[in-house]
Amino acid sequence: MRDISELVRQGQDLMVQVVKDPLGTKGARLTTDITLPSRYLVFMPGASHVGVSQRIESESERERLKKVVAEYCDEQGGFIIRTAAEGVCEEDLASDAAYLKRVWTKVMERKKRPQTRYQMYGELALAQRVLRDFADAQLDRIRVDSRLTYESLLEFTAEYIPEMTSKLEHYSGHQPIFDLYDVENEIQRALERKVELKSGGYLIIDQTEAMTTVDINTGAFVGHRNLDDTIFNTNIEATQAIARQLRLRNLGGIIIIDFIDMNNEDHRRRVLHSLEQALSKDRVKTSINGFSPLGLVEMTRKRTRESVEHVLCNECPTCHGRGTVKTVETVCYEIMREIVRVHHAYDSDRFLVYASPAVAEALKGEESHALAEVEIFVGKQVKVQVEPLYNQEQFDVVMM
């Protein structure tokens, strides 16, 4: 590996592209190998070849696409043909290639400006990006409730995806569009640990810094035959749900799946195949390592952006991300130990304890005998006062 000093020098101007957003304590990942994606193609400035997505398996289709796209390669650069290009006509591919070249021409014009450290090109806005990556002939309508977004999409589709322009519709109904299509509930379900399966089984999804774990359980599903069939059918159903949840929640990195134990080797093989088939629809790169000696399926999914949970949620101020809080009893005894500690360190006439409603009630009720023993031990009165705004773990011991 060459030393970085051989490639760049201090004070040198470089045009770079962010290929991975900052995540947690990790900064953004940059590259000088610029690429510009569109619906069917990825433009590679300076390259002279045409590559084809490995997910396009038909050799005849691969050759057809390469032949079509090769006509648009010139001194500006080459292309990678994306999976979505399979079966696409030459006119649509030509439109994509022309669009990308126009974008690159604008980038190069901006590069000539005298400013330093500025953005020459940015990713499309969310609405345009969704149309670019997901709109296809199967769509009947694209409903937009924002007039401004609707008009910007009209301009975008007219230039880039003209066949979608007629499908755009401005929604002005009284019912919020998220309610109309049950989007709010889908978002809420995407933030919950538990995912119900139609059979009565369920998934438990836990996201940590190191990895994401998925646990499958049969729940109320007992099946109509034997236990092996019940387990197998639940695991098969779970593969489809897992693939959908990974996409919906945008989960990436290491993913460990704990399927219900299967003794039948054929069942294990078929479950793994079902998972592979379900993940084949994912636009993000995935890799399955199969069953480990412990019976866990290890896989990875490329992490490009933060997960839905990290985007929509903050760390819980009460448990600080642990997912649990101390019991009322535990906090009560922490308070009593704190009273004894303060008594030995400082001189006071009496103590005043501020605590959450649940903890204060316990100190005056079921833990009152223990608190009375503490009063005898320190030789001072302890008064308890409710602080409604305190969470269960919060308390203050004040010397009076």
MARVO-725429 format. One record per residue (C-alpha): residue number from 0; z, y, x. Coordinates in steps of 0.02 Angstrom, whole numbers. Layout:
site pos=NUM	zz=Z	yy=Y	xx=X
...
//
This chain:
site pos=0	zz=0	yy=0	xx=0
site pos=1	zz=-52	yy=169	xx=71
site pos=2	zz=77	yy=305	xx=102
site pos=3	zz=76	yy=444	xx=-28
site pos=4	zz=54	yy=574	xx=110
site pos=5	zz=-117	yy=500	xx=147
site pos=6	zz=-174	yy=533	xx=-30
site pos=7	zz=-103	yy=705	xx=-72
site pos=8	zz=-33	yy=852	xx=24
site pos=9	zz=91	yy=987	xx=-20
site pos=10	zz=10	yy=1134	xx=-110
site pos=11	zz=-143	yy=1035	xx=-161
site pos=12	zz=-210	yy=1063	xx=-337
site pos=13	zz=-230	yy=903	xx=-437
site pos=14	zz=-293	yy=870	xx=-611
site pos=15	zz=-181	yy=735	xx=-685
site pos=16	zz=-160	yy=648	xx=-851
site pos=17	zz=2	yy=593	xx=-934
site pos=18	zz=-17	yy=407	xx=-969
site pos=19	zz=161	yy=375	xx=-1024
site pos=20	zz=279	yy=497	xx=-1108
site pos=21	zz=455	yy=527	xx=-1040
site pos=22	zz=575	yy=396	xx=-1106
site pos=23	zz=764	yy=405	xx=-1086
site pos=24	zz=802	yy=447	xx=-905
site pos=25	zz=626	yy=403	xx=-847
site pos=26	zz=504	yy=545	xx=-821
site pos=27	zz=322	yy=549	xx=-875
site pos=28	zz=197	yy=439	xx=-784
site pos=29	zz=45	yy=531	xx=-716
site pos=30	zz=-123	yy=475	xx=-650
site pos=31	zz=-275	yy=556	xx=-571
site pos=32	zz=-387	yy=424	xx=-653
site pos=33	zz=-431	yy=526	xx=-807
site pos=34	zz=-484	yy=437	xx=-968
site pos=35	zz=-528	yy=509	xx=-1138
site pos=36	zz=-513	yy=392	xx=-1289
site pos=37	zz=-609	yy=400	xx=-1451
site pos=38	zz=-627	yy=284	xx=-1599
site pos=39	zz=-740	yy=156	xx=-1515
site pos=40	zz=-749	yy=208	xx=-1333
site pos=41	zz=-647	yy=268	xx=-1186
site pos=42	zz=-737	yy=389	xx=-1070
site pos=43	zz=-703	yy=371	xx=-883
site pos=44	zz=-760	yy=526	xx=-786
site pos=45	zz=-839	yy=483	xx=-620
site pos=46	zz=-861	yy=298	xx=-660
site pos=47	zz=-1033	yy=219	xx=-668
site pos=48	zz=-1003	yy=58	xx=-764
site pos=49	zz=-970	yy=-4	xx=-941
site pos=50	zz=-821	yy=-115	xx=-978
site pos=51	zz=-787	yy=-213	xx=-1137
site pos=52	zz=-619	yy=-252	xx=-1218
site pos=53	zz=-563	yy=-431	xx=-1187
site pos=54	zz=-522	yy=-447	xx=-1371
site pos=55	zz=-708	yy=-447	xx=-1412
site pos=56	zz=-737	yy=-632	xx=-1381
site pos=57	zz=-917	yy=-656	xx=-1435
site pos=58	zz=-1029	yy=-653	xx=-1280
site pos=59	zz=-1181	yy=-599	xx=-1380
site pos=60	zz=-1084	yy=-454	xx=-1456
site pos=61	zz=-1016	yy=-404	xx=-1286
site pos=62	zz=-1191	yy=-399	xx=-1214
site pos=63	zz=-1258	yy=-301	xx=-1363
site pos=64	zz=-1122	yy=-170	xx=-1348
site pos=65	zz=-1143	yy=-154	xx=-1160
site pos=66	zz=-1329	yy=-132	xx=-1179
site pos=67	zz=-1308	yy=4	xx=-1311
site pos=68	zz=-1172	yy=102	xx=-1222
site pos=69	zz=-1253	yy=88	xx=-1049
site pos=70	zz=-1389	yy=207	xx=-1109
site pos=71	zz=-1260	yy=346	xx=-1119
site pos=72	zz=-1191	yy=324	xx=-944
site pos=73	zz=-1243	yy=460	xx=-822
site pos=74	zz=-1172	yy=560	xx=-677
site pos=75	zz=-1031	yy=621	xx=-790
site pos=76	zz=-952	yy=450	xx=-806
site pos=77	zz=-945	yy=277	xx=-884
site pos=78	zz=-862	yy=196	xx=-1034
site pos=79	zz=-744	yy=60	xx=-1091
site pos=80	zz=-789	yy=-15	xx=-1260
site pos=81	zz=-636	yy=-32	xx=-1371
site pos=82	zz=-599	yy=-178	xx=-1488
site pos=83	zz=-638	yy=-71	xx=-1640
site pos=84	zz=-820	yy=-59	xx=-1581
site pos=85	zz=-856	yy=-240	xx=-1626
site pos=86	zz=-998	yy=-243	xx=-1753
site pos=87	zz=-1021	yy=-54	xx=-1748
site pos=88	zz=-1199	yy=12	xx=-1758
site pos=89	zz=-1286	yy=106	xx=-1617
site pos=90	zz=-1280	yy=273	xx=-1710
site pos=91	zz=-1090	yy=272	xx=-1722
site pos=92	zz=-1072	yy=225	xx=-1539
site pos=93	zz=-1192	yy=364	xx=-1491
site pos=94	zz=-1091	yy=487	xx=-1594
site pos=95	zz=-932	yy=434	xx=-1505
site pos=96	zz=-1012	yy=449	xx=-1333
site pos=97	zz=-1079	yy=623	xx=-1372
site pos=98	zz=-909	yy=679	xx=-1436
site pos=99	zz=-820	yy=621	xx=-1279
site pos=100	zz=-946	yy=707	xx=-1167
site pos=101	zz=-924	yy=870	xx=-1262
site pos=102	zz=-736	yy=856	xx=-1237
site pos=103	zz=-758	yy=822	xx=-1050
site pos=104	zz=-876	yy=970	xx=-1032
site pos=105	zz=-743	yy=1084	xx=-1109
site pos=106	zz=-612	yy=1012	xx=-991
site pos=107	zz=-720	yy=1049	xx=-840
site pos=108	zz=-752	yy=1226	xx=-901
site pos=109	zz=-566	yy=1256	xx=-918
site pos=110	zz=-537	yy=1185	xx=-744
site pos=111	zz=-634	yy=1331	xx=-671
site pos=112	zz=-506	yy=1455	xx=-738
site pos=113	zz=-396	yy=1538	xx=-605
site pos=114	zz=-230	yy=1487	xx=-687
site pos=115	zz=-123	yy=1350	xx=-615
site pos=116	zz=-15	yy=1221	xx=-703
site pos=117	zz=-89	yy=1229	xx=-877
site pos=118	zz=-147	yy=1102	xx=-1005
site pos=119	zz=-335	yy=1082	xx=-1006
site pos=120	zz=-340	yy=953	xx=-1144
site pos=121	zz=-214	yy=873	xx=-1259
site pos=122	zz=-211	yy=722	xx=-1370
site pos=123	zz=-270	yy=748	xx=-1547
site pos=124	zz=-145	yy=800	xx=-1679
site pos=125	zz=-65	yy=656	xx=-1773
site pos=126	zz=-176	yy=666	xx=-1927
site pos=127	zz=-337	yy=668	xx=-1826
site pos=128	zz=-273	yy=529	xx=-1713
site pos=129	zz=-235	yy=419	xx=-1863
site pos=130	zz=-411	yy=444	xx=-1929
site pos=131	zz=-487	yy=408	xx=-1759
site pos=132	zz=-390	yy=247	xx=-1732
site pos=133	zz=-367	yy=174	xx=-1906
site pos=134	zz=-496	yy=239	xx=-2030
site pos=135	zz=-630	yy=111	xx=-2068
site pos=136	zz=-756	yy=64	xx=-2202
site pos=137	zz=-623	yy=-29	xx=-2302
site pos=138	zz=-533	yy=134	xx=-2344
site pos=139	zz=-566	yy=201	xx=-2518
site pos=140	zz=-476	yy=368	xx=-2506
site pos=141	zz=-380	yy=474	xx=-2382
site pos=142	zz=-258	yy=584	xx=-2477
site pos=143	zz=-182	yy=736	xx=-2392
site pos=144	zz=-49	yy=845	xx=-2474
site pos=145	zz=-61	yy=990	xx=-2350
site pos=146	zz=-206	yy=1109	xx=-2379
site pos=147	zz=-206	yy=1161	xx=-2196
site pos=148	zz=-210	yy=981	xx=-2133
site pos=149	zz=-343	yy=937	xx=-2262
site pos=150	zz=-458	yy=1076	xx=-2202
site pos=151	zz=-432	yy=1031	xx=-2019
site pos=152	zz=-475	yy=849	xx=-2059
site pos=153	zz=-633	yy=905	xx=-2150
site pos=154	zz=-690	yy=992	xx=-1991
site pos=155	zz=-639	yy=845	xx=-1883
site pos=156	zz=-727	yy=712	xx=-1987
site pos=157	zz=-884	yy=818	xx=-2008
site pos=158	zz=-902	yy=823	xx=-1819
site pos=159	zz=-832	yy=654	xx=-1772
site pos=160	zz=-823	yy=529	xx=-1918
site pos=161	zz=-947	yy=597	xx=-2047
site pos=162	zz=-938	yy=439	xx=-2154
site pos=163	zz=-754	yy=479	xx=-2189
site pos=164	zz=-780	yy=658	xx=-2250
site pos=165	zz=-821	yy=607	xx=-2428
site pos=166	zz=-662	yy=500	xx=-2435
site pos=167	zz=-547	yy=646	xx=-2397
site pos=168	zz=-451	yy=710	xx=-2548
site pos=169	zz=-326	yy=851	xx=-2562
site pos=170	zz=-174	yy=791	xx=-2661
site pos=171	zz=-90	yy=923	xx=-2768
site pos=172	zz=11	yy=816	xx=-2889
site pos=173	zz=190	yy=857	xx=-2940
site pos=174	zz=262	yy=696	xx=-2868
site pos=175	zz=289	yy=706	xx=-2678
site pos=176	zz=156	yy=600	xx=-2593
site pos=177	zz=286	yy=501	xx=-2494
site pos=178	zz=368	yy=452	xx=-2659
site pos=179	zz=201	yy=410	xx=-2737
site pos=180	zz=165	yy=280	xx=-2604
site pos=181	zz=345	yy=226	xx=-2570
site pos=182	zz=336	yy=292	xx=-2391
site pos=183	zz=516	yy=354	xx=-2391
site pos=184	zz=581	yy=180	xx=-2429
site pos=185	zz=469	yy=104	xx=-2296
site pos=186	zz=538	yy=226	xx=-2167
site pos=187	zz=715	yy=183	xx=-2219
site pos=188	zz=680	yy=-3	xx=-2205
site pos=189	zz=605	yy=24	xx=-2032
site pos=190	zz=773	yy=94	xx=-1974
site pos=191	zz=879	yy=-50	xx=-2040
site pos=192	zz=934	yy=-199	xx=-1936
site pos=193	zz=901	yy=-325	xx=-2073
site pos=194	zz=726	yy=-367	xx=-2134
site pos=195	zz=717	yy=-476	xx=-2289
site pos=196	zz=587	yy=-615	xx=-2299
site pos=197	zz=507	yy=-663	xx=-2465
site pos=198	zz=575	yy=-840	xx=-2449
site pos=199	zz=755	yy=-780	xx=-2442
site pos=200	zz=770	yy=-786	xx=-2254
site pos=201	zz=789	yy=-631	xx=-2148
site pos=202	zz=769	yy=-553	xx=-1975
site pos=203	zz=901	yy=-458	xx=-1878
site pos=204	zz=822	yy=-333	xx=-1757
site pos=205	zz=929	yy=-252	xx=-1622
site pos=206	zz=861	yy=-123	xx=-1501
site pos=207	zz=948	yy=-92	xx=-1334
site pos=208	zz=904	yy=-1	xx=-1173
site pos=209	zz=856	yy=-165	xx=-1087
site pos=210	zz=765	yy=-258	xx=-1226
site pos=211	zz=740	yy=-287	xx=-1411
site pos=212	zz=807	yy=-446	xx=-1490
site pos=213	zz=749	yy=-527	xx=-1651
site pos=214	zz=855	yy=-661	xx=-1734
site pos=215	zz=787	yy=-767	xx=-1878
site pos=216	zz=898	yy=-843	xx=-2012
site pos=217	zz=859	yy=-951	xx=-2165
site pos=218	zz=979	yy=-856	xx=-2277
site pos=219	zz=966	yy=-916	xx=-2456
site pos=220	zz=806	yy=-1014	xx=-2422
site pos=221	zz=846	yy=-1200	xx=-2433
site pos=222	zz=671	yy=-1267	xx=-2466
site pos=223	zz=615	yy=-1407	xx=-2579
site pos=224	zz=605	yy=-1547	xx=-2451
site pos=225	zz=710	yy=-1566	xx=-2297
site pos=226	zz=796	yy=-1453	xx=-2172
site pos=227	zz=656	yy=-1468	xx=-2043
site pos=228	zz=528	yy=-1405	xx=-2169
site pos=229	zz=642	yy=-1262	xx=-2220
site pos=230	zz=666	yy=-1207	xx=-2040
site pos=231	zz=481	yy=-1224	xx=-1999
site pos=232	zz=423	yy=-1125	xx=-2153
site pos=233	zz=551	yy=-987	xx=-2120
site pos=234	zz=495	yy=-973	xx=-1938
site pos=235	zz=311	yy=-966	xx=-1989
site pos=236	zz=347	yy=-828	xx=-2114
site pos=237	zz=450	yy=-737	xx=-1984
site pos=238	zz=303	yy=-729	xx=-1861
site pos=239	zz=205	yy=-618	xx=-1981
site pos=240	zz=356	yy=-508	xx=-2016
site pos=241	zz=396	yy=-491	xx=-1831
site pos=242	zz=219	yy=-435	xx=-1787
site pos=243	zz=223	yy=-306	xx=-1926
site pos=244	zz=395	yy=-241	xx=-1878
site pos=245	zz=346	yy=-221	xx=-1695
site pos=246	zz=200	yy=-112	xx=-1748
site pos=247	zz=295	yy=-20	xx=-1884
site pos=248	zz=445	yy=20	xx=-1773
site pos=249	zz=337	yy=45	xx=-1617
site pos=250	zz=448	yy=-71	xx=-1516
site pos=251	zz=399	yy=-100	xx=-1336
site pos=252	zz=459	yy=-174	xx=-1173
site pos=253	zz=544	yy=-344	xx=-1166
site pos=254	zz=564	yy=-430	xx=-1334
site pos=255	zz=667	yy=-589	xx=-1357
site pos=256	zz=643	yy=-689	xx=-1517
site pos=257	zz=772	yy=-818	xx=-1570
site pos=258	zz=683	yy=-930	xx=-1693
site pos=259	zz=787	yy=-1056	xx=-1790
site pos=260	zz=800	yy=-1212	xx=-1681
site pos=261	zz=659	yy=-1336	xx=-1708
site pos=262	zz=669	yy=-1516	xx=-1647
site pos=263	zz=488	yy=-1553	xx=-1691
site pos=264	zz=375	yy=-1507	xx=-1544
site pos=265	zz=224	yy=-1489	xx=-1658
site pos=266	zz=321	yy=-1364	xx=-1763
site pos=267	zz=363	yy=-1262	xx=-1607
site pos=268	zz=181	yy=-1261	xx=-1554
site pos=269	zz=121	yy=-1206	xx=-1726
site pos=270	zz=252	yy=-1068	xx=-1738
site pos=271	zz=198	yy=-1001	xx=-1568
site pos=272	zz=16	yy=-1006	xx=-1622
site pos=273	zz=58	yy=-914	xx=-1783
site pos=274	zz=146	yy=-778	xx=-1682
site pos=275	zz=-4	yy=-762	xx=-1567
site pos=276	zz=-121	yy=-745	xx=-1716
site pos=277	zz=-9	yy=-614	xx=-1798
site pos=278	zz=1	yy=-512	xx=-1638
site pos=279	zz=-187	yy=-520	xx=-1610
site pos=280	zz=-204	yy=-381	xx=-1740
site pos=281	zz=-95	yy=-266	xx=-1634
site pos=282	zz=-190	yy=-126	xx=-1547
site pos=283	zz=-53	yy=-118	xx=-1415
site pos=284	zz=-60	yy=-247	xx=-1276
site pos=285	zz=60	yy=-392	xx=-1300
site pos=286	zz=99	yy=-544	xx=-1193
site pos=287	zz=191	yy=-701	xx=-1249
site pos=288	zz=275	yy=-811	xx=-1119
site pos=289	zz=315	yy=-953	xx=-1240
site pos=290	zz=481	yy=-1041	xx=-1270
site pos=291	zz=612	yy=-1031	xx=-1133
site pos=292	zz=726	yy=-1179	xx=-1089
site pos=293	zz=854	yy=-1101	xx=-1208
site pos=294	zz=730	yy=-1105	xx=-1352
site pos=295	zz=698	yy=-917	xx=-1351
site pos=296	zz=525	yy=-841	xx=-1357
site pos=297	zz=501	yy=-711	xx=-1223
site pos=298	zz=365	yy=-581	xx=-1245
site pos=299	zz=320	yy=-404	xx=-1195
site pos=300	zz=235	yy=-263	xx=-1288
site pos=301	zz=167	yy=-113	xx=-1196
site pos=302	zz=279	yy=38	xx=-1219
site pos=303	zz=179	yy=199	xx=-1240
site pos=304	zz=292	yy=309	xx=-1346
site pos=305	zz=471	yy=306	xx=-1406
site pos=306	zz=516	yy=191	xx=-1549
site pos=307	zz=533	yy=252	xx=-1728
site pos=308	zz=722	yy=237	xx=-1712
site pos=309	zz=728	yy=348	xx=-1559
site pos=310	zz=611	yy=476	xx=-1638
site pos=311	zz=700	yy=487	xx=-1806
site pos=312	zz=882	yy=456	xx=-1758
site pos=313	zz=1017	yy=524	xx=-1644
site pos=314	zz=1159	yy=427	xx=-1565
site pos=315	zz=1304	yy=403	xx=-1685
site pos=316	zz=1438	yy=533	xx=-1640
site pos=317	zz=1575	yy=415	xx=-1696
site pos=318	zz=1532	yy=253	xx=-1606
site pos=319	zz=1419	yy=331	xx=-1472
site pos=320	zz=1286	yy=199	xx=-1495
site pos=321	zz=1403	yy=48	xx=-1492
site pos=322	zz=1371	yy=8	xx=-1674
site pos=323	zz=1557	yy=-20	xx=-1707
site pos=324	zz=1714	yy=86	xx=-1724
site pos=325	zz=1894	yy=41	xx=-1687
site pos=326	zz=1994	yy=-27	xx=-1832
site pos=327	zz=2126	yy=80	xx=-1917
site pos=328	zz=2261	yy=-33	xx=-1845
site pos=329	zz=2194	yy=-14	xx=-1668
site pos=330	zz=2193	yy=177	xx=-1682
site pos=331	zz=2371	yy=176	xx=-1753
site pos=332	zz=2437	yy=83	xx=-1601
site pos=333	zz=2338	yy=196	xx=-1484
site pos=334	zz=2429	yy=344	xx=-1563
site pos=335	zz=2598	yy=261	xx=-1540
site pos=336	zz=2563	yy=224	xx=-1357
site pos=337	zz=2507	yy=404	xx=-1333
site pos=338	zz=2672	yy=467	xx=-1408
site pos=339	zz=2771	yy=360	xx=-1285
site pos=340	zz=2663	yy=417	xx=-1139
site pos=341	zz=2681	yy=602	xx=-1182
site pos=342	zz=2869	yy=580	xx=-1210
site pos=343	zz=2891	yy=518	xx=-1031
site pos=344	zz=2784	yy=657	xx=-959
site pos=345	zz=2840	yy=809	xx=-1057
site pos=346	zz=2993	yy=874	xx=-1149
site pos=347	zz=2978	yy=915	xx=-1334
site pos=348	zz=3082	yy=920	xx=-1493
site pos=349	zz=2963	yy=824	xx=-1606
site pos=350	zz=2784	yy=764	xx=-1621
site pos=351	zz=2645	yy=809	xx=-1743
site pos=352	zz=2502	yy=685	xx=-1761
site pos=353	zz=2333	yy=739	xx=-1831
site pos=354	zz=2228	yy=590	xx=-1887
site pos=355	zz=2088	yy=540	xx=-2004
site pos=356	zz=2134	yy=505	xx=-2186
site pos=357	zz=2127	yy=315	xx=-2164
site pos=358	zz=2233	yy=315	xx=-2005
site pos=359	zz=2359	yy=440	xx=-2075
site pos=360	zz=2378	yy=334	xx=-2231
site pos=361	zz=2410	yy=179	xx=-2125
site pos=362	zz=2541	yy=268	xx=-2018
site pos=363	zz=2633	yy=319	xx=-2177
site pos=364	zz=2609	yy=148	xx=-2257
site pos=365	zz=2587	yy=-23	xx=-2177
site pos=366	zz=2619	yy=42	xx=-2000
site pos=367	zz=2768	yy=152	xx=-2048
site pos=368	zz=2895	yy=24	xx=-1983
site pos=369	zz=2810	yy=19	xx=-1813
site pos=370	zz=2805	yy=209	xx=-1809
site pos=371	zz=2991	yy=215	xx=-1853
site pos=372	zz=3027	yy=104	xx=-1703
site pos=373	zz=2931	yy=225	xx=-1592
site pos=374	zz=3035	yy=370	xx=-1662
site pos=375	zz=3194	yy=277	xx=-1616
site pos=376	zz=3126	yy=237	xx=-1443
site pos=377	zz=3080	yy=417	xx=-1401
site pos=378	zz=3225	yy=492	xx=-1498
site pos=379	zz=3115	yy=617	xx=-1587
site pos=380	zz=3037	yy=639	xx=-1758
site pos=381	zz=2852	yy=603	xx=-1779
site pos=382	zz=2762	yy=693	xx=-1921
site pos=383	zz=2589	yy=636	xx=-1977
site pos=384	zz=2461	yy=757	xx=-2048
site pos=385	zz=2289	yy=717	xx=-2120
site pos=386	zz=2138	yy=798	xx=-2038
site pos=387	zz=1994	yy=770	xx=-2161
site pos=388	zz=1856	yy=811	xx=-2035
site pos=389	zz=1914	yy=683	xx=-1905
site pos=390	zz=1819	yy=520	xx=-1890
site pos=391	zz=1917	yy=358	xx=-1885
site pos=392	zz=1940	yy=357	xx=-1696
site pos=393	zz=1991	yy=539	xx=-1679
site pos=394	zz=2172	yy=595	xx=-1667
site pos=395	zz=2281	yy=725	xx=-1582
site pos=396	zz=2464	yy=712	xx=-1532
site pos=397	zz=2545	yy=885	xx=-1526
site pos=398	zz=2717	yy=921	xx=-1452
site pos=399	zz=2822	yy=1041	xx=-1556
//
